[in-house]
Amino acid sequence: MTLLRFLALILTALALVPAGAHLFEMPNKIGMPQDAYFVAQSLYRGWALFGFVLIGALTADLALTIATWRRGEPYGLPLFAFLCIAATLAIFFAWTYPANVATANWTVRPPEWEALRRQWEYAHAANAVVTFAALCALAWSIARTAR
């Protein structure tokens, strides 16, 4: 059970890395002119591999929820963390992915690129907040268990 808690916490923390980076860079990127913005977006090539971390966090959070429930322990916080990570995937596929498709991963400049930029940036900001909530729930759950 200790290893499962550790994995859930670490994978959820790792999922926060790219989300947090997007959140904290947003104020500097949201107003960039088109050319500069598209250059900045090219820095994210290869970041899709973080999807494996997100799937790992989702799986570990669910496994922790089930294991905690089976032991008769309070499982609300791990469940909340799982639901938060699931929500980040829903946000990604509802708003981030369509912007990536419409811009061919920011290599094509459609006329509505500014609206797509806002959609992409705010979806990532929302994911950072939701992922942080998941991390806090797991940390609180583990802290409560340590008593």
N, C-alpha and C positions, 0 to 999 in steps of 0.2 A: 504494500500500500504506500510506503514511503517513496519508493521509486516512481510509482504512478503519480503521486502528488508532485514530485520533483519534475518529471517530464511535462506534466500539464502546465506547471508554472513556467518552466524554461521555454517551452514551445510557444506559449501565449506571449511571453516577454519578447521572444524573437519576432513574433508576428507584429509587435508594436514598433519594431525598428523602422521598416519602410513607411508605415502609416505615420509615425511620429515625424519622420524626415519630411514627408509631404506636408504635414500640418505646419511645421515651423518654417518651411521655405515659402509657403503660400503668400504671405504678405509681400515678399520680394518678387514673386513671379506673376501675380494676378494682374498687374498693370503693365507688364512688359510689352513692348511692341512685337508685332507678329514675328519678324525674323529672329529676334533674340529669344522669344518664347519657344519657337520651334527648335532652335539650337539647344536650349536648356532641356527640352523634352527628349532630345536624342540621348541624353545621359542615362535614361532609364532603360535602354536596351539591355536585356538580360535579367532585369528585375523580376520577370515573370517566374523565375525559379523560386522566388519567395512563396509562390503558391504552394509548394511542397510543405513549407513550414506552417502555412495556414491550415492545410489539410491535416498535418500532424497535430496542431493545436486543437482543432475540432475533434479529432479522434481521441486524443488524450483527455480532453475535457469531458467528452461523453463517457469514456471508460471510467474516469474518476467519479462522475455522477452515479453511474450504475454500481460501481464498487462501494461507494459510500452508502447508497440506498440499501444495498444488500446487507451491509453491516449494521443496518438500523440506525445509522448516524444521520444527522441533518444534512440533506443534500441540496438544499435550495441554492446555496452560493455556487457550487460547481455547476449546477444546472443553469443558473443565470449566466455563468461564464460561457458555457457551451452555446446557449442561445445568442449571446452577444457575438461570438465568433461566427455562428451561422448567419447572423444579421449582416456581418461584414461581407459575406459572400453574396447575400441578396443585394446589398447596396452596390457592390462591384458589378454584378451582372445587370442591374437595373440602370445604372448611370455611368460608371467608369468604362466598362467594356463597350457600350454603344459609341462612346466618344472615341475610344481607340479604333473601333471599326470604321467610323465615319472619316477619320483622319489617317487611316492606314498606319496606326501607331505613330501619329504625328509626323508623317512624311508627306502627307497630302494636305493642301490648304484649302478646305472648302470655304464658301462664302460665309457660313455661319460659325466660323472657327472660334469667335469670341464667346458665343453662347456655349459651345462645346468645351472651351477652356473653363468657364465658370462651372459647368456641370462636372467636369473631371476634377477640378481643384476642390470643390465643396464636397463631392462624394468622398474624396480621400480624407478631407478634414473630418467628416462624419465618421469614417472608419477609424481614424485615430482615436476619437473620443470613445467610440464603442469598444475598441480593443483595449483601451486603458481601463474602462469599466470592467471588462472581463478579467484583466490582470488584477485589479483591486479586489474583485470578488474571490478569485483564487487565493490571493495572499491572505485575505481575511479568513477564509475557510481554513487554510493551513495553520494560521496563527491560533485560531480557536481550537484546532485539534491538538496543538502543542501544549495546551494547558494541562 
